[in-house]
Amino acid sequence: MNEILKEIIDYATRIDLLEFGGLVFGLLAVWFLIKNNLWTWPSGIIYVFISFVVFWKAKLYADFGLHVFYLVLNIYGWYYWVAGAKKTEESDKLPITQIKRSWWLWLTIGSAISIVIMGGLLSQTDASVPYWDSTTTVLSVIGMWLTARKKLENWHFWLIVNILSSGIYIYKEIYFYTALYLIYIGMAVAGYLSWRKIMISEHLKPGE
């Protein structure tokens, strides 16, 4: 425990301004998402642009490429939430809905195939935990897409991603990010409960 606290304090004292900005806007994006607030998207876009610089400097090109996809989905999500709200007469916000039950089969099959393919490719490199890394990446992409479509189940995917990421960072002894993702776990639970409450108040039925 002392080692974990020491690692967190040490990282926090030497974090540069850019990384700190990424941390702040990353947390803000999640906070606004919990609140069902449109500001989640501009906050997320700023976070992505900061991440571009951080990952490029660190030569983490796979993470850089993933965040290109995140940028596209942030822009799409912003557009979809605004355009959808304009079509809703009862509210000035796009309503929260749930995915159809049939989607779960396709999401499960697609996730499994993508994880196996990506894990196999990464296992040919010096990747430390190729299949676990692939799992968090694939589920993050699905979670991001469901967020853009304003589906309640996006929080299920973020919860799984945050739990797995915490375990990976513990294994890799990256304790600052372990602490950060433990916070994200709590935020994912809070987000699900908040969105479910909002959805019920909007009198929407599952699968709509």
Secondary structure, DSSP 4 states (H G I P E B T S, - for coil): -HHHHHHHHHHHHH--HHHHHHHHHHHHHHHHHHTT-TTHHHHHHHHHHHHHHHHHHTT-HHHHHHHHHHHHHHHHHHHHHHHHHHT-SS-SSPPPB---HHHHHHHHHHHHHHHHHHHHHHTTTT-SSHHHHHHHHHHHHHHHHHHHTTBTTHHHHHHHHHHHHHHHHHHTT-HHHHHHHHHHHHHHHHHHHHHHHHHHHTTPPTT-
